[in-house]
C-alpha cells in the first residue's frame, strides 16, 4: 500500500485491486468540506481516474445533492436518452438505474451513445447491500491496450451502432428518455443528435445512432475505449431474458442492441471477450454507508455488481463534454 503524493494532508490508500480510497474525518458539514477540498479531490481523480471518499457520513438525498453540486463545475446535468428508469431526488440527482438485483450491469461509460457526455460521474451510498453491489471500475486506457489490435482498430475505424426500441413494457419510456412523449419534440431532438428514427405502426419508436468507440481524453489526449458496446448488447443479457425478449419482440425489436458501425452483428464470443477484458482490469471495493465516489467517465468505466439486500446509491452527472471534441464521431444519417 502506498499514498498519493498529491494533497498530502488527505490520507489516500492505493492498492492495485481497489479504487483509491481517501479516508476523511466525518465533518459536521459534508458539503462545505467537499467545497474546501474540491481541488485536492479533483487532483486525485485526474491522477487515478477515480476516487472513493470514506468517512463523510452522508445520510440523505439533500445532503448528497449539496455535496454533488459543490464538487461539480457548472452544475449537474439532466439525463437524456436513459435506457432504464431512475427516480429523481432533486435537480440532476438520481437513483441508480433500475436493474434486476440478481443481474450485474456490465462495465460501461455513462451516456457514451450521446453527443454530449458526462465528464464526471458522482456516486453516493446511503444504504449498502448485505452482499455484492459494488460499483466496480476499470481503466479505459488499459482496456483498449489489452484488446486485440484487429478488433479495436475496426471499432476505432467504424464506430459502433446502437439500436433501440421503445415500448411501454420494458426499458425507459419515451418520457423517461426524452423528457416528453410529444412526437414532434422527440423528432427535433433526434435530428439534432444525429439519431435515425422510425415510428412503428403501433406507435412505438425505433432508433439507430452511430458513435465513436475510441476517443481521446479531453485533458490528457490519451486514447480510451469509450462505449457501451458490451453492456447494451443482446449477448450480455441473461440467456433466459434474451430468449423471452426475442420471443416477444423479435430480434429486431429488442429494447437495445449494439452492432459494428457498418451494421454487422457482433458475435457472442466478441461480447464475451470484451467483458472478460474488462474483468481482468476491474478494481472493486464494497460500498459502506456514507461513501462518496468520483469517477472520470471518459477514462474510467464502471459497473454495478449483482447484490442481495437493500441498496441505495445516488448518482449525478456533471461537466459535459462534446464527443466531437474528443474524437470525430462517425457520421450518422438524419431524417
N, C-alpha and C positions, 0 to 999 in steps of 0.2 A: 504494500500500500504506500502511496506517496501523496504529496499535497501539491496543488497547483501553485505556480509562482505568482499568479495574478491575485490581487486583493488578499494579501497575506493575513489580514485581520479576520477573514472568513475561513472557517475550517472546512475544507473540501476534501472528501475521501475519494480517491481514484483507485478503481480496481478494474481489471480487463473484462470481467464478466458482468459488470453492473454499470449503469449510468453514473456519472459523477454525482456525489451526494454532498450537499452543503448542510452542515449541522448548525442551525440557528437557534439562539436562545429565544424562547417564545416571548414576543413583545406584547405590551398592552394594546398596541395599535398596529396590527399587521400591515395595513395599507400604508401608514406613514413609514414603517420600516422598509417596505418594498420600494417606496419612492426614494428614501435615503440611500439605499444600497443598489438602486437600479443600474447604475453604470457598472458596478462590480459584477452584478449578476449577469448582465448582458455581455461583459467581457468573457466570462466563463462559457457562456453559450457560443460566443464567436470562436472560442478556442476549441471547445469539445463538441459542439453541435447540440448539446442537451445538458440540462442541469436539473437535478431533483433537490428541492429545498425541504428539509425536515425540521420541524420544531416551531412552526408558525402557529399551530393550534387553530387552523381555520375551521369554523364551526357552522357557518350558514351562508346562503347564497348572496346576501347583501354584502357581507364581508369579503367573500371571494370576488364579487364583481368590482369592489373598490380596489382590491389588490391587482386584479387583471388590468383595470383601467390605468393604474399607476405605473404598470410595467410596460404598457404599450406606447407606441409613438404615433400619435394621430388618431387615437380612438380604436374601438373594436369594430370588426367587420360584421355585416349582416350576411348570413349564409344564403347563397342561391345555388340551385341545382343539387340540392340534397338528394341522396339516393335512398335515405331511410328517415323516418320521423325523428324529431327531437322535441323535448319540452323546452320552452323558453323561460328563463328565470329573470331576465332583465335585458336591456339593450345590448346585444352581442354576447350574452351569456346563455349557454345552452346545456342541456343534459348530454351525456354521451349518446351516441346513435343507438336507437332501439335495434337490438340484435339478440337472437336467442342466446341465453347464458351458456348453454352447453356447446355452442359452436364458436370457434375463435374468429376474430376479424383479422385477416392476414395483413402482413406488412403493406403499407401504402403511404402516400403523401397526400395530405388533405386537399381536396378540390383540385387535384392535378389535371383534371379534364376541363377546367375553366380557363379563360384567357387572363383573368386576374386572380392570382393565387395568394394564400396567406404566406407571408414570410416567417411568421412566428405563430406557434401554437402554444396555448396556455391550458394546463390541466390542474385541477384541484380535487383532492379526495375528501369528501365529507364522511362517507361510510365505506370502510374496507370490507371486501368479501371475506367469508370464512376460509376460502381456499381458491387459489388461482386469481384470475382477473387482472394481472399486471398489465400496465401499458408499457410493453417492451419497445426497444428502439434498435435501429440498425443504421450504420454509416453508409450513405448512398454512394460516396466515392469508392469505398471498399467493395461494395456490392457490384458496382459497374466493372471494377478491375477484375473481379473474380468470375464474371460471366464469360462464356466462350466468346471469343472475338467475333466470329462469324455472326452469332446471334445478336450481340449488342450493336454491331455495325449495321445490321439490317434494320433494327429498330431505330437507330440513330438516323439512318437514311430515309426510312419510310414514315416514321412516327407510329402511332397506334390509333386504332379506331374504337370508339365506344358507341355501342348501340343501346338504346333504352326504349322500353315500352311502358307507358304509364297507364295504370288502371286503378280502380278503387279497392282492390283486394290485397295487393302486396306491394311493398316498397313505398316510397314517398308519393303523395298525391300531387296533382298539378299545383294546388295552392301551397303545399309544403315546399315544393321545389322552386316555384317561380314567384311566390308571394301573391298569386292571383289565379283565378280559373277563367279569366277573360281571354278568349281565343285570340283576339286582335293584339292584346298586350303581350301574350306569350309569343306570338309570331314576331312582333317587333323585337323582343328580347333575343329570340333565336337568330334572327337576321344580323343583329348587332354583334352576336357572339360566335358567328361562323358555325352555326348548328343547322344541319339539314333537318327538316321536319315534315311529317306527313300525318294528317288526321285520318284515322281509320273509319270505316263505315259505322262502327258502333260508337264513334265519338272519342275514342281513346287516341293518345298521341304516341307516335313513334319518332325517335330522333337518332341522328348519327352525327358524330363530331370527331375530327381527326386532330390529334395533338402531338407535340414533341414527347419523345420517350427519354431523351437525354438532354439536359440543359447545362448551362454554365452558371455557377453560383454568382449572384449579382455583386458580391463583395470580394470573393477570392478568385473568381474566374475559373475555378476548377470544375471539371465535368462531373455531373451527378446523374445517377439513374433515378429518374423522377417521373413517376406514373402510378397508375393503379391497374396495370395490365393483369397481374395475377389475382389480385383481390376481387376484381369485378368480373372475372372470367367464370364461365359455367363450370369448369372443372375444379374450381375451388369450393363450390357448393358441396355440402354433404350429398353422397350419392342418392339417398332416398329423397332429398329435397329437389335435386336436379331432375330426377325421374318424374316426380309429381308435377313440377312446373312444365316440363316438356310435354307431358301427357295432357295437361290442361290448356296450355297456351301455345304449344308447338315450339319448335326450335327457334323460329324467328320472332316469337312473342315473349321471350324471357324478359324479366324486368330490367336486366342489364347483362351485357356480354362484351367481350373485347376481342379484337382481331388485329392482325398486322395492318399497317397503314394502307396497304393496297387492297384490303378487304379479305385476304386469305385467312382461313380459320387457324386458330392457334391450337396445336395438339395438346392432349393431356400431359404428355411427357415434358413438353416445354414448360407448362404451368408448374409441374412438379419440380423441375429444375430451378425455376425462379424462386419458388417457396423454399426449397432446400438451401439455396444460396443465401437467402435472407436468414434462415435459421442458423447457418454457420457464422453469421456476423451479428447475431442477436445478443443484446445485453438486457437484463431484466432485474427488477427489484420490486418485491411485493409492496403494494400500497399500504400505508399506515394512515389512519385518520388525521387530517390536518396537513397532509403533504401537498406541496406545490411542485409542478414540473413545467419547465420552459423548454421548448423544442424548436430548433431551426428547421422549419418544414421543408426546405429545399435540400439541405444537406442530410437530414435525418428522417428516415421512415419510422413509422410507429405502428403498433398493432394493439389489439385487445385480446388477451387470452381468455379461454373458457373459465367459468368460475361457478362456485356454489355460494349460496347465501345472498344477502342484500349487498348491492354495490351502488354507490352514488358518487360519480365523478363528474364534475362540471368542466365545461370546455369553452374556450374563446379563441377566435382567430383574429390576428392583427397584422399590421404592416403589409398591406397588399403590394404584390409585385406583378407587373405585367409579364406574362410569359414571353412576349415578343422581345422584352429587354434582356431575357436570359438566353434565348435562342429563337431564331425564326421558326414559328410553328408551321407545320405543313399546311398548305392552302386547302381549305375545305370549300366545296361549292356552296352556294347560297340560293335559297328560293326567294 
